[in-house]
Amino acid sequence: MCGIVGYSGKQNSSKIVLEGLKTLEYRGYDSWGIAVQDKNQIKIFKEIGEIKTKLSMLPLPKTSCAIGHTRWATHGGVTMTNAHPHISTTKDFILAQNGIVENYSTLKKMLEKKKYTFKTQTDTEVIVRLIEQQTKKDETFRDSVRKAFNMLEGRNTIIVLDSKEDNHIIAVKNGSPLALGIGKDELFLASDALAFTKYTKDVVFFDNLDLIEIKGNKFKIYDSKTGKEKKYKITKLNSKVEDISKGKYDHFMLKEILEQQDTILKAVNYKLDDLKPLIDIIKKAKRIYITGAGTAGFASGQIAYYLRTISNIDVLDVRPYDFASYFPILKKDDLIIAVSQSGETADTIEVLEYAKELGCTIASIINVEGSTIHRMSDLPYLIHAGPEICVASTKVFTSQCVFGYLLAKSMVGEYTGAREEVESLSSGLREYFTEKVFNHIKKLVRSIKNRNHFFILGKEQNSYIALEGALKIKEISYKHFEGFSAGELKHGVIALIEKGTPVFTIISDDMCSKDLLSATEEVRARGAYTVGVGDSKFRKEECFNFFLPVVKSKELSALSNVVVFQLLSYFLAFSLGNSVDKPRNLAKSVTVK
Ligand code: M6R
């Protein structure tokens, strides 16, 4: 969470940093700020909320060195005072942070005893004061930053702009991501390389505790613990410069939903030989775990379902934030499959760090090339969905699921059949995305938008789809949607059904359909407004007040179903006037615990 950008070079630094921050806004949009170095002075501009100010309106001089930050508030409210970057008392350096200083209150008390004062409620200001304290003792500014950083606990990455020396930036990485872009006579720093790949594909990714010092167009890397210089590796990114504009759409979300007809094909664009190393390790591993958070967690569950039901492989699906209780039984012959869009989710990374230390094999199904999880994995599989900008994940979910499906089918010699099934879903979606379908969903939206509690019933292949559907709608419509297995209904949830309560039933043409029809009858008998989502053969069933038919698919009907919830979520949030792409309180990359 939070995005950091830095630039030193021949271009207008505030232009580059502003562009970078716009790209990183998915990491947090509570406030943002830019600081430029201008003839040994620092000029700052900050604003609350999303980036609305255009470059031409930015009251900053054209200079060759700047840093910037886009904030997702952790400590201290969303105010101008708390917006980063934070300047030193003597105004000779300024700093921004991505992460949490876990021991900030102890450090603050210690500094207050020494008569340091604080203007903000942030944990970040503590780092500024610690550096101030160090500058009184150390020979170099680099040493002061390094020693102050070593006092911090937690996962935090900082960037510091020094006014005393031209084009001087120092950054230290721990936990939260940071990448350096090497251009011709220019250097870029950012929480995500996407912020500068338009200018360069030559990237240095850092290890935790690396300190990076930029002076003009030169840089050096140091070990922040010892202060010793380190070697580094330049990676050439493969991915094309992707389009990150909304194109003809009002929102990234709709664009990304519609892209699924293509992205699911890209996700399975692997040869059988590419999958072999993963198949071999799945066969050999003592135990297989799959893990991911939020939507990636539901994709993990769906992939585990495919592996279990198609290839008889026992995969333990565990959420990363609840993984610690498995640590005592984790063995070095175990395989962990991490599922993540960003490849930067703190909880997931923490599990992988533990597993790596133990010697487990790590595989991953991820979207962002060069991300921490990508680099930590022995067997990384990119799903190539392209940048997903909307905070609510859509195309990456279906891509991860179809990759899991391909893997499961390949394990039982049905690689070609799996590719054909995904192709058929893709052409089905191509025909499905029409105004007629959208209008049908909008009609339902009009009739339910004023209700506040909704339920979604699924079963077996649609259990995780019920959870994902509910999460999608909660995230951007702020309505209480609860998804659960239809089997749970009579064990408690049915008590919540009142006259008019909308209940969605996900119904595929499978062995669960009868149970789902009965469950729907049961809630209808108690006054629920019932909506069927699924195979059109059920559209005439009397138990449904409304029906949303989906793309027909033999084995991937669960994914056809999820698409309807994505669209429903979009149209509902839109009709409520909510911020679709940047919902309140959320950030796309959850890089703090
Ligand atoms: O980048 P990741 O896939 O690891 O992110 C995991 C979750 O934070 C993410 O899926 C989140 O739940 C989304 N907002 C869901 O739409």
Residues whose N, C-alpha, C, O or C-beta is under 5 A from the ligand:
A	BS01	M6R	A293 G294 T295 A296 V339 S340 Q341 S342 G343 T345 V391 A392 S393 K588 V590
